[in-house]
Amino acid sequence: MTIIETPLQESDIRRLAGPIAYDCAIHVLQETASTNSWLLEHGEPLKTSMCIAERQVAGKGRRGRQWQSEGGSFTCSIRVPLQVSLSQAGAFSLVVAISLRDALGSLGVSGVGVKWPNDLLHDWRKLSGVLLEVATNNDHSVDLVCGAGVNWRATHQAVDQPLVDVHAINPDVQHDRNFLAGSWLANILEAKTRFEQQGFESFAAEWQACDLLDDSPVTVLRGEERIEGIARGVDVNGALKLQTDRGIQLLHAGEVSLRRR
């Protein structure tokens, strides 16, 4: 049976996001190579904006991987200007994952955790991936593009890891992709203000509650190097604290591929 999805609508997303998004530009596209790339090229500097597409044909994942969208995914990016330094902004990657997890929870998708730095998993199957890219930065501010791909409905599994989709987790989900987009946008805007004012420390308890690797033995792959240790949470800049025979090592997002042992 062919399922016809409710079309993405700018007016619905804005209404569902609420007053907090009143001056946010929302761009709904039928097709684009990458929503992240679109915002990097077309997004207005220092202004929050969203790009969401029905179909993404050359999406980007972490470490140069691709995230394809063939009608079974939610592909969306939000450009966020932050009044923090570039080093502080690294932890915002984790905040983005938390905000997306909360938005999925508002759909009725529960039991989702985060594998550092920002993969959303359910029962160790990948539901979503997040990619952050820097548009502009100076000493006191950074303009980030935060992209998310969520498996909305099952299509095919042509990847090297187990997948799960929203409707497999909860077949009774009543809300559409517009609801998820509006909820995530509102969450990001609320998190932006809190992050600028209070830093990542104010999200520490929320991160710990969804951190799938906390106190777990892991193997980190960094190029040809393999590092084994115990994941001990993150520091104030979002770096993974890895306990090894040589003490605690700090690992930053984008540097490593991480596998649970």
C-alpha positions, 0 to 999 in steps of 0.5 A: 500500500502506498502511503501519501505523506502530508506535504511540507508546508511553511505555514504549518511549520511556523504555526506549530513552532509558535511565537518563538519563530516569528522572525525565522525564515522557513524555506520548503523545497521540493528537491535539493542536493543538501539542506545544509548546503542550501543554507550555507549558500542562501541562508542570511548571516546572523539570522535563524533560518530553516530549510526542509526538503521533500527530497534530498539527493546528495545529503551530507553525513559526518566524516564525508558520508552521504545521507540519502533521502528517497521519500522515507526521510525527514531532511531538515537544516536550521541555521543558528547564529550563536553568541559564543566562541567557536571552541564553546560552540562544539558542545552545541552539537550535543544540544542539537541532538537533545533538542531533536530527541525531545521533538521526537518524544513529542511525536510519541517516539520514546526510548531514543538515546544519543550515541556521542556526539549526535547519532540518535538510536533506538535499541541500537538501531539508527533513527537519525543523524545530525551534522553541524557545519560552520558558516561564519565565525569570529572571536565572539560568535559563530554561525552554525548550520545544524542538519538532521536526517530522520528515518520517517518511514522504512524504504530500504536498508542500503547502509552498513548499520541497522536502521529503524524509522519513526513508524516502526518505533510507534505505528500509532504516530498521529503527527506529520513531518510539519509537526516534527519540524515545528517542534524541533525549530522551537526547541532549537530556538529555546536551546540557543538562548539557554546555551548563550546565557548558561553554556553547556553546563545547563544541559549536562543532566539532560545529556547524561539522561540520554547518553548511551555510552556513559560508563561503557567500554568502547573502541575509538577508531582515529585514522589507523589508530585504535583506542580502547577505554571507558566512556566517562561522559563529556566535558564542558565543550562536548568532548568525549572523556575516554578513560584509558590506561594513560588516563583521561583523553578528550576526543572531539566530534568529527575526529573519531569513529566510535564503536561500542565493544 
